[in-house]
C-alpha cells in the first residue's frame, strides 16, 4: 500500500500556507483589494508561493502591493510519536 501524495508532502515538511495578497487594479488605483490563497508549501523557501506570484505578475493585471504569510506545519512533535508498548489479545 502506497502512502498518499498529501501524506508524503507532510512527512517532507510541507505545511499549510495562507497568503493574503494586497493589490491594486489599474481601473481603481486608489482602492487596495485583498485576495486570500491557501496551499501546502515548504517553509522557509515557499516554492509554491513563488510560482503563484510569478503567475500573478505575468497573467493578472492587479499590481501587488504587499503579501502577508501564515504557515503552520501539519505534522509536529506532538502529532507523531512511537508507541511505548504493544498489547496482543488472542
Backbone as CSV, one residue per row, in Angstrom:
resi,resn,N_x,N_y,N_z,CA_x,CA_y,CA_z,C_x,C_y,C_z
1,UNK,0.846,-1.178,0.000,0.000,0.000,0.000,0.894,1.244,0.000
2,UNK,0.667,2.116,-0.933,1.490,3.320,-1.069,0.820,4.495,-0.354
3,UNK,1.634,5.293,0.314,1.111,6.469,1.029,0.615,7.499,0.017
4,UNK,-0.387,8.257,0.413,-0.939,9.267,-0.473,0.082,10.385,-0.702
5,UNK,-0.077,11.098,-1.788,0.832,12.204,-2.129,0.787,13.285,-1.046
6,UNK,-0.403,13.573,-0.526,-0.538,14.586,0.526,0.229,14.180,1.779
7,UNK,0.128,12.905,2.171,0.846,12.433,3.354,2.351,12.502,3.137
8,UNK,2.818,12.130,1.953,4.241,12.207,1.638,4.749,13.644,1.756
9,UNK,3.956,14.610,1.291,4.347,16.015,1.394,4.434,16.448,2.857
10,UNK,3.529,15.978,3.690,3.554,16.333,5.110,4.813,15.790,5.771
11,UNK,5.193,14.560,5.448,6.395,13.958,6.016,7.632,14.737,5.576
12,UNK,7.615,15.279,4.360,8.752,16.054,3.854,8.838,17.446,4.471
13,UNK,7.823,17.838,5.256,7.880,19.132,5.934,6.948,20.182,5.375
14,UNK,6.155,19.826,4.390,5.199,20.795,3.851,4.167,21.125,4.921
15,UNK,3.678,22.343,4.894,2.667,22.773,5.842,1.634,23.634,5.137
16,UNK,0.628,24.024,5.863,-0.438,24.845,5.307,0.011,26.307,5.254
17,UNK,0.003,26.871,4.065,0.376,28.264,3.851,-0.880,29.053,3.520
18,UNK,-1.090,30.148,4.232,-2.148,31.093,3.905,-1.470,32.404,3.547
19,UNK,-1.767,32.915,2.362,-1.177,34.173,1.905,-2.292,35.177,1.644
20,UNK,-2.143,36.366,2.196,-3.051,37.467,1.883,-2.286,38.391,0.946
21,UNK,-2.822,38.547,-0.252,-2.186,39.384,-1.263,-2.993,40.669,-1.384
22,UNK,-2.344,41.773,-1.089,-2.969,43.087,-1.250,-2.525,43.638,-2.598
23,UNK,-3.484,44.083,-3.396,-3.164,44.507,-4.760,-4.053,45.665,-5.192
24,UNK,-3.644,46.321,-6.274,-4.412,47.424,-6.866,-4.674,47.099,-8.335
25,UNK,-5.906,47.326,-8.762,-6.263,47.145,-10.168,-6.038,48.462,-10.909
26,UNK,-5.690,48.407,-12.191,-5.425,49.640,-12.947,-6.633,50.581,-13.018
27,UNK,-7.838,50.034,-13.044,-9.049,50.868,-13.143,-9.315,51.671,-11.874
28,UNK,-8.884,51.143,-10.718,-9.123,51.796,-9.419,-7.809,51.820,-8.618
29,UNK,-6.840,52.644,-9.017,-5.520,52.597,-8.372,-5.514,53.027,-6.901
30,UNK,-6.524,53.749,-6.460,-6.570,54.184,-5.061,-7.219,53.144,-4.153
31,UNK,-7.830,52.128,-4.738,-8.520,51.092,-3.978,-7.591,49.897,-3.775
32,UNK,-7.314,49.559,-2.523,-6.474,48.415,-2.187,-7.385,47.210,-1.955
33,UNK,-7.169,46.151,-2.714,-8.015,44.957,-2.627,-7.229,43.806,-2.019
34,UNK,-7.945,42.807,-1.511,-7.332,41.692,-0.818,-7.747,40.374,-1.472
35,UNK,-6.796,39.444,-1.574,-7.042,38.107,-2.109,-6.392,37.110,-1.155
36,UNK,-7.147,36.128,-0.660,-6.612,35.081,0.221,-6.382,33.812,-0.586
37,UNK,-5.224,33.179,-0.356,-4.855,31.982,-1.102,-4.237,30.985,-0.135
38,UNK,-4.638,29.709,-0.236,-4.086,28.657,0.620,-3.562,27.507,-0.224
39,UNK,-2.464,26.939,0.234,-1.894,25.762,-0.401,-0.958,25.090,0.596
40,UNK,-0.455,23.933,0.237,0.592,23.295,1.030,1.921,23.740,0.450
41,UNK,2.827,24.203,1.322,4.102,24.722,0.842,5.204,24.398,1.835
42,UNK,6.432,24.521,1.383,7.603,24.151,2.164,8.323,25.404,2.655
43,UNK,8.287,25.628,3.981,8.964,26.792,4.573,10.444,26.473,4.698
44,UNK,11.337,27.409,4.658,11.157,28.857,4.544,11.265,29.382,3.111
45,UNK,11.453,28.485,2.121,11.676,28.953,0.749,10.389,29.163,-0.041
46,UNK,9.310,28.503,0.342,7.979,28.658,-0.247,7.980,28.573,-1.783
47,UNK,8.371,27.435,-2.350,8.404,27.319,-3.815,7.031,27.456,-4.476
48,UNK,5.975,26.948,-3.831,4.632,27.058,-4.413,4.162,28.515,-4.448
49,UNK,4.429,29.251,-3.385,4.058,30.664,-3.331,4.804,31.454,-4.403
50,UNK,6.093,31.215,-4.535,6.877,31.925,-5.553,6.342,31.648,-6.948
51,UNK,5.976,30.410,-7.202,5.398,30.029,-8.501,4.082,30.775,-8.740
52,UNK,3.241,30.833,-7.699,1.960,31.522,-7.825,2.153,33.027,-8.056
53,UNK,3.102,33.635,-7.339,3.337,35.070,-7.507,3.911,35.386,-8.888
54,UNK,4.737,34.502,-9.437,5.212,34.694,-10.831,4.039,34.635,-11.797
55,UNK,3.119,33.687,-11.579,1.913,33.606,-12.399,1.110,34.906,-12.291
56,UNK,0.936,35.390,-11.062,0.170,36.623,-10.841,0.788,37.774,-11.627
57,UNK,2.094,37.950,-11.515,2.786,39.062,-12.175,2.632,39.015,-13.687
58,UNK,2.582,37.826,-14.279,2.507,37.723,-15.745,1.089,37.674,-16.291
59,UNK,0.133,37.151,-15.509,-1.204,36.899,-16.052,-2.312,37.796,-15.491
60,UNK,-2.088,38.444,-14.367,-3.146,39.232,-13.729,-2.752,40.696,-13.744
61,UNK,-3.698,41.558,-14.084,-3.408,42.985,-14.218,-3.186,43.688,-12.885
62,UNK,-3.684,43.136,-11.804,-3.565,43.777,-10.496,-2.126,43.806,-10.012
63,UNK,-1.631,44.998,-9.719,-0.254,45.154,-9.232,-0.195,44.843,-7.737
64,UNK,0.710,43.957,-7.343,0.817,43.536,-5.946,1.407,44.661,-5.108
65,UNK,0.717,44.959,-4.009,1.178,45.967,-3.056,1.942,45.306,-1.899
66,UNK,1.398,44.215,-1.353,2.024,43.530,-0.222,1.508,42.093,-0.150
67,UNK,2.316,41.232,0.475,1.923,39.844,0.707,2.205,39.529,2.173
68,UNK,1.181,39.027,2.875,1.345,38.592,4.278,1.166,37.084,4.321
69,UNK,2.021,36.423,5.114,2.016,34.964,5.162,1.727,34.439,6.556
70,UNK,1.081,33.283,6.590,0.943,32.487,7.803,1.223,31.048,7.381
71,UNK,2.067,30.347,8.136,2.441,28.979,7.781,2.388,28.113,9.026
72,UNK,1.816,26.944,8.897,1.713,26.008,10.013,2.093,24.622,9.527
73,UNK,3.091,24.013,10.172,3.435,22.634,9.841,2.258,21.739,10.178
74,UNK,1.985,20.784,9.312,0.838,19.907,9.527,1.168,18.758,10.469
75,UNK,2.429,18.378,10.544,2.852,17.344,11.475,3.918,17.943,12.377
76,UNK,3.670,17.929,13.673,4.626,18.464,14.634,5.021,17.401,15.636
77,UNK,5.874,17.734,16.576,6.335,16.758,17.560,5.202,16.112,18.360
78,UNK,4.143,16.843,18.632,3.039,16.290,19.425,2.166,15.344,18.597
79,UNK,2.250,15.428,17.277,1.388,14.626,16.414,2.012,13.299,16.001
80,UNK,3.304,13.176,16.109,3.988,11.991,15.619,4.843,11.424,16.740
81,UNK,4.522,10.209,17.183,5.318,9.582,18.232,5.206,8.069,18.097
82,UNK,6.177,7.388,18.652,6.210,5.933,18.607,5.423,5.372,19.788
83,UNK,4.848,4.207,19.587,4.123,3.531,20.668,5.111,3.013,21.699
84,UNK,4.751,3.120,22.962,5.612,2.647,24.041,5.526,1.127,24.231
85,UNK,4.385,0.558,23.849,4.232,-0.881,24.046,3.251,-1.441,23.023
86,UNK,3.175,-2.751,22.985,2.252,-3.422,22.102,1.483,-4.446,22.925
87,UNK,0.169,-4.449,22.817,-0.666,-5.373,23.573,-1.378,-6.281,22.576
88,UNK,-1.189,-7.560,22.728,-1.843,-8.528,21.845,-2.919,-9.274,22.623
89,UNK,-4.052,-9.400,22.012,-5.151,-10.157,22.604,-5.442,-11.323,21.664
90,UNK,-5.351,-12.533,22.193,-5.524,-13.802,21.462,-4.379,-13.986,20.536
